[in-house]
C-alpha cells in the first residue's frame, strides 16, 4: 500500500497517523481521568507523562494536517450524499480544532501555574505566559470541557463511519482500516 492518499483510498501514512492519534487519545483520556486518584508522588510523574503525550498528539496532529495538505484527501465514497460530505468535512475541521486546542490549553494552563512542560524529559517547552492562578484554574476547567467535547465529536465520528458501513453499505470505514480488515459492505 502506498503511503500517499489516492482519489479513492487513504494511504498508509494517513492511516498510521489516524490510528496512532486515536490510541494516544484513548490512553490520554484514561490517564487524565484517573491520575488524580494516585498518591502525590505518582501523580506528579503521571502529570509529566500526560503533558508528554499531549505534546506528542499535538505534533502528530500537525504532521497529519500537513501530510493531508500535501497528499490530498480521497473523494467521498460512492453513495455519500453532498450533505453527508459537508457534515463529514465540518466534523473533520472540528476534530482538528479540538486536537490543537486541547494540548495548547494544557500547555497554557501549565504555563499559568508556572510549571515546566517537558517532552519525556528530552526538552522543555517554553512557558507561554506568566503565572496567573485565576487563569490557571479557569483553563483547567476549559481543558476538561474540551476533552469531553472531543470525546463527543470522536464518538460521533466513529458512529458515522460504522453507520456508513452497516446501513449505507459504502466504503467510508473500510478505507481507513488496514486492507482486508472488513469485508466489502456491498457483498
SVG drawing of the C-alpha trace seen along z (x, -y; Angstrom):
<svg xmlns="http://www.w3.org/2000/svg" viewBox="-29 -37 46 47">
<polyline fill="none" stroke="black" stroke-width="0.4" points="0.0,0.0 1.2,-3.5 2.0,-6.0 0.2,-8.6 -3.5,-9.1 -5.2,-8.3 -8.5,-9.6 -10.3,-6.6 -8.2,-5.5 -6.4,-6.8 -2.7,-6.0 -0.8,-4.0 0.8,-7.2 -2.6,-8.8 -4.0,-5.6 -1.0,-5.4 -1.4,-9.0 -5.2,-8.4 -4.9,-5.2 -1.9,-6.4 -3.7,-9.5 -6.8,-7.5 -4.8,-5.2 -2.9,-8.1 -6.2,-9.9 -7.8,-6.9 -4.7,-6.4 -4.6,-10.2 -8.2,-10.2 -7.8,-7.3 -4.7,-8.9 -6.3,-12.4 -9.4,-11.0 -7.5,-8.8 -4.2,-10.5 -5.9,-12.4 -6.6,-9.2 -2.9,-8.3 -0.6,-9.4 1.1,-12.8 4.5,-11.4 2.9,-9.1 0.5,-11.8 3.4,-14.2 5.0,-11.5 1.7,-10.9 1.1,-14.6 4.5,-14.7 3.5,-11.7 0.2,-13.4 2.0,-16.5 4.4,-14.5 1.6,-12.5 -0.3,-15.8 2.7,-17.3 3.0,-14.1 -0.7,-14.3 -0.2,-18.0 2.9,-17.2 1.1,-14.2 -2.0,-16.3 0.2,-19.0 2.1,-16.3 -1.2,-14.7 -2.7,-18.0 0.4,-18.9 0.5,-15.4 -3.2,-15.7 -2.5,-19.1 0.4,-17.6 -1.1,-14.2 -4.7,-15.3 -7.9,-13.6 -9.8,-10.8 -13.1,-11.7 -16.1,-10.7 -17.0,-7.0 -19.6,-6.3 -23.1,-6.8 -22.1,-9.5 -24.5,-12.4 -23.3,-16.0 -24.9,-16.8 -23.2,-13.9 -19.9,-15.0 -20.4,-18.6 -21.2,-17.2 -18.1,-15.0 -15.9,-17.9 -17.3,-20.0 -16.7,-17.2 -13.1,-16.8 -12.5,-20.5 -13.9,-20.4 -11.7,-17.3 -8.6,-19.2 -9.6,-22.3 -10.0,-20.2 -6.8,-18.2 -5.0,-21.6 -7.0,-23.3 -6.8,-20.6 -2.9,-20.3 -2.5,-24.0 -4.9,-24.7 -2.9,-22.2 0.3,-24.0 -1.3,-27.3 -2.7,-26.1 0.7,-24.7 2.4,-28.0 -0.2,-29.9 0.7,-27.6 4.4,-28.5 5.2,-24.8 7.5,-23.2 6.3,-21.2 8.8,-18.7 8.6,-16.1 9.6,-12.8 12.4,-14.7 14.2,-15.3 13.4,-19.0 11.4,-21.6 8.7,-23.7 8.8,-27.4 6.3,-29.0 3.8,-30.8 2.6,-33.2 3.4,-34.4 1.9,-32.9 -1.7,-33.6 -3.6,-31.4 -7.1,-32.5 -6.4,-31.9 -4.8,-28.6 -8.0,-27.5 -10.2,-28.7 -8.1,-26.9 -8.1,-23.7 -11.9,-23.7 -11.8,-24.6 -9.2,-21.9 -11.6,-19.2 -14.6,-20.7 -12.5,-20.5 -11.7,-16.8 -15.4,-16.0 -16.3,-17.8 -13.5,-16.0 -14.8,-12.7 -18.3,-13.5 -17.2,-14.5 -14.9,-11.5 -17.7,-9.1 -19.9,-10.8 -17.2,-10.4 -16.7,-6.7 -20.5,-6.2 -20.9,-7.8 -18.2,-5.5 -20.0,-2.5 -23.4,-3.8 -21.9,-4.1 -20.6,-0.6 -23.7,1.1 -26.5,-0.9 -25.2,-2.9 -23.1,0.1 -20.3,-2.1 -16.5,-2.0 -16.2,-5.0 -15.0,-2.9 -13.0,-0.3 -10.9,-3.0 -9.4,-4.0 -8.7,-0.4 -5.9,1.8 -6.6,3.7 -8.7,6.9 -9.9,6.0 -13.5,5.6 -15.5,7.4 -16.7,5.2 -20.0,3.8 -21.8,4.3 -21.2,8.0"/>
</svg>
